[in-house]
């Protein structure tokens, strides 16, 4: 299926420099970006679907790297159905499991946690709620797991792990298990800060993170209880190989402080924006947009940096093919603009003053998933969808 996006206003390509794409048009085929250039070079008749961005902003689809998925589009933590599809209406086109810890009666033995991770990974391979990509199956680290166990599940497709909920006597006891998981090619996230649910360790300190060296410090601004200011400083300055995940369900003051430290140390590439939901904080369909606006309007990030922290930086940490608008990448996009009534002139300007942009179109795999967000304000400029020159469609969902 061929899709073209034309008349793009501003954009963020997703590279570390925060630059826009080289042109104002994108062509995709079979779910992949195949061309980037100028609108004048696009023949609408050659494409099955044409989206006229009408001068609004185009970003890579947002990637939420801390979502507690379970099975299907349901969260028992908040007893909510359809939350993932609702997140698509907030511009989130991919989520990464931070473990299926909320599955009722979840197993805690070695064979059980392996089976849970494999089952979750397989269940979401072909299940796309609202068109979203769900990178599921994050094994919950428990005592007794060995390199051979991790190699076994890696062979079956599991590539994520979460530390912090297992029956270990202390945070440092995780060290050999984390090392074994990493040796098998698995990305390990370690819960950071105070405990979030009964049964988890009281606090994962900066000493534990620096000793065990996971690839990702999960909710390093607290989930919801943060580290101390001195621990933030040490995490940024001594943990150069550890990604810094800032979440909406955490401590905003700490997120701002960590962002400031990362920029001072030229470590912005480690910053990722996520939600850490569903949790006791709730289900937050606009959580990514809200954290981006807060760290821009109240914190030190520029709007382009906030976009990168929700897209390109995440893609680099997790080795994803989405998160950037480049030829050969996944065709996942969000088209958005300043909301009606805002003093801002465009979407990035809205972030700068703390307003949430209005989303008019979300695309995943080169397929238009919605042409009106039910969760964001109305955008000042609205993208128009046509099919091979046919009249614009107005339906909210395109199947």
Buried (B, 14 or more C-beta within 10 A) or exposed (E): EBBBBBBBBBBBBBBEEBEBBEBBBBBBBEBBBBBBBEBEEBEBEEBEBBBBBBBBBBBBBBBBBBBBBBBEBBBEBBEBEBBBBBBBBBBBBBBBBBBBBBBEEBBBEBEEBBBBBBBBBBBBEEBBBBBBBBBBBBBBBBBEBBBEBBBBBBEEEBBBBBBBBBEBEEBEBBBBBBBBBBEBEBBBBBBBBBBBBEEBBEBBBBEBBBEBBBBBBBBBBBBBBBBEEEBBBBBBEEBEEBBBBBBBBBBBBBBBBBBBBBBEEEBBBBBBBBBBBBBEBBBBBBBBBBBBBBBBBEBBBBBBBBBBBBBBBBBBBBEBEBBBBBEEBBBBBBBBBBBEEBEBEBBBBBBBBBBBBBBBBBBBBBBBBBBBBEBBBBBBBBBBBBBEEEEBBEEEEBE
